[in-house]
Amino acid sequence: MYYPVSALLMECLILSVAESKDSYGYEISQTVKRVANIQESTLYPILRKLEQSGFFTTYSQEYQGRRRKYYHITDAGRRQLQFLKQEWAAYRDEIDAILKGAPHHE
């Protein structure tokens, strides 16, 4: 997609991927790549930041002979995700209003 994705929107997307089930880094990156051009070298620092902020816990699990690091969203992460979703909806609604030619407010 042409439009850049902000850091906060990237956090919202990453938290959303892990909301329904624990996910590992590559799985998260493949989902997020549907809307954002993100490299693993960009993704992992964001995952670390979310973990350090208490929004994720992690654990390792073996899969086909290799260890994968899984990200589990915490209650704090769910609250942050809800906040970010509300902010996104308000932002999207304002943009949609402008694109539809709604009069501006002063």
C-alpha positions in Angstrom: 0.0 0.0 0.0 1.1 3.5 -0.7 0.3 5.2 2.6 2.9 4.9 5.4 2.1 3.3 8.6 2.8 5.2 11.8 4.6 3.6 14.7 1.4 3.6 16.8 -0.6 2.0 14.1 2.1 -0.6 13.7 1.8 -1.3 17.5 -2.0 -1.6 17.0 -1.6 -4.0 14.2 1.0 -6.2 16.0 -1.2 -6.3 19.2 -4.2 -7.2 17.0 -2.5 -10.1 15.4 -1.7 -11.6 18.9 -5.1 -10.7 20.4 -6.9 -13.9 19.3 -4.0 -16.4 19.7 -0.3 -16.4 20.7 1.9 -15.7 17.7 5.6 -15.9 16.7 7.5 -13.1 15.0 7.5 -14.4 11.5 3.7 -15.0 11.7 3.2 -11.5 12.9 5.3 -10.0 10.2 3.6 -11.9 7.4 0.2 -10.6 8.6 1.3 -7.0 9.1 3.1 -7.1 5.7 -0.4 -7.2 4.1 -0.7 -3.5 4.8 2.8 -2.3 5.7 6.2 -2.7 4.2 7.9 -3.9 7.4 11.2 -5.7 7.7 12.0 -8.1 10.4 14.8 -5.7 11.5 12.0 -3.2 12.2 9.5 -5.6 13.7 11.6 -7.1 16.4 12.5 -3.8 18.1 8.8 -3.0 18.2 8.0 -6.5 19.7 10.8 -5.9 22.3 9.3 -2.5 23.2 5.8 -4.0 23.6 7.2 -6.7 25.8 9.2 -4.2 27.9 6.0 -2.1 28.2 4.2 -5.1 29.7 1.9 -5.5 26.7 3.4 -9.0 25.8 4.9 -11.9 27.7 6.9 -14.4 25.7 7.7 -18.1 25.8 9.6 -20.5 23.6 8.2 -23.6 22.1 9.7 -26.2 19.8 8.2 -26.5 16.3 9.7 -29.0 13.7 13.0 -29.1 15.6 13.4 -25.4 16.0 12.5 -23.1 18.9 10.0 -20.3 18.3 9.5 -17.3 20.5 5.7 -16.8 21.0 4.1 -13.5 22.0 1.2 -13.6 24.4 -0.9 -10.4 24.9 -1.3 -9.4 28.5 -4.3 -7.6 30.1 -2.3 -4.4 29.8 -1.8 -5.2 26.2 -5.5 -5.7 25.7 -6.2 -2.3 27.3 -3.6 -0.6 25.1 -5.0 -2.3 22.0 -8.6 -1.2 22.9 -7.3 2.4 23.3 -5.4 2.3 20.0 -8.4 0.9 18.2 -10.6 3.7 19.6 -8.0 6.3 18.5 -7.8 4.7 15.0 -11.6 4.7 14.6 -11.8 8.4 15.5 -8.9 9.2 13.1 -10.4 7.1 10.3 -13.8 8.8 10.8 -12.3 12.3 10.6 -10.3 11.4 7.4 -13.4 9.8 5.9 -15.4 12.9 6.6 -12.8 15.1 4.9 -12.7 12.8 1.9 -16.4 12.9 1.6 -16.4 16.7 1.6 -17.8 17.3 5.0 -17.6 21.0 6.0 -14.7 21.7 8.4 -15.2 23.0 11.9 -13.5 26.1 13.2 
